[in-house]
Amino acid sequence: VYSRTNQHLSVDELDSRRTRASLLLMDELEMDAVLVTTPLIIAIFVAGLCQFLVGYNTGVMNSPSSVVFSGHSTLEWSIA
């Protein structure tokens, strides 16, 4: 409004616009809360768990500890 009429907005108009903007923001935040569902949380948990299992299984299959780490216990290499 200022650029067209070279006048500032009245206090009532400013309050009205702030109220409308805050209502739009609250509606948007409420919509985001609906998008996080139980199946989505379960899917994210399972996907993350699978990554840990893949890493563990790779480490177990490629464990040449008797050749590379001779003379050290598993506990020592776990701490190191």
C-alpha positions in Angstrom: 0.0 0.0 0.0 2.8 2.4 0.8 4.4 2.2 -2.6 1.2 3.1 -4.4 -0.2 5.8 -2.2 3.0 7.0 -0.4 1.1 6.6 2.9 1.7 4.2 5.8 -0.8 1.6 6.9 -3.1 2.5 9.7 -2.7 0.6 13.0 -5.9 -1.3 12.5 -4.8 -2.4 9.0 -1.4 -3.5 10.4 -3.1 -5.5 13.2 -5.5 -7.1 10.7 -2.6 -8.2 8.4 -0.6 -9.6 11.4 -3.6 -11.5 12.6 -4.2 -13.0 9.1 -0.5 -13.9 8.8 -0.4 -15.6 12.2 -3.5 -17.6 11.3 -2.0 -18.7 8.1 1.2 -19.7 9.9 -0.8 -21.7 12.5 -2.7 -23.5 9.8 0.5 -24.4 8.1 2.0 -25.8 11.3 -1.1 -27.8 12.0 -0.9 -29.4 8.6 2.7 -30.4 9.2 1.7 -32.2 12.4 -0.7 -34.4 10.4 1.9 -35.4 7.9 3.9 -37.3 10.6 2.0 -40.6 10.9 2.7 -43.8 12.7 3.5 -45.8 9.6 6.0 -43.1 8.6 7.8 -43.3 12.0 7.9 -47.1 11.8 9.3 -47.0 8.3 12.1 -44.6 9.3 12.9 -46.7 12.3 13.1 -50.0 10.2 15.2 -48.3 7.6 17.7 -47.0 10.2 17.9 -50.4 11.9 18.6 -52.1 8.6 21.6 -49.9 8.0 23.1 -50.9 11.4 22.5 -54.6 10.6 24.2 -54.3 7.2 27.2 -52.7 8.8 27.4 -55.3 11.5 27.0 -58.2 9.0 29.7 -56.7 6.8 32.1 -56.4 9.8 31.4 -60.0 10.9 32.0 -61.5 7.4 35.2 -59.5 6.8 36.9 -60.1 10.1 40.4 -61.3 9.5 41.4 -60.9 13.1 43.5 -64.0 13.3 45.8 -62.7 10.5 45.8 -59.0 10.9 45.4 -58.5 14.6 47.2 -61.4 16.0 48.3 -61.0 19.7 45.4 -58.7 20.6 42.0 -59.6 22.1 38.6 -58.6 20.7 38.2 -56.3 23.7 41.4 -54.4 23.0 40.3 -53.8 19.4 36.8 -52.8 20.4 38.1 -50.1 22.7 40.7 -48.9 20.2 
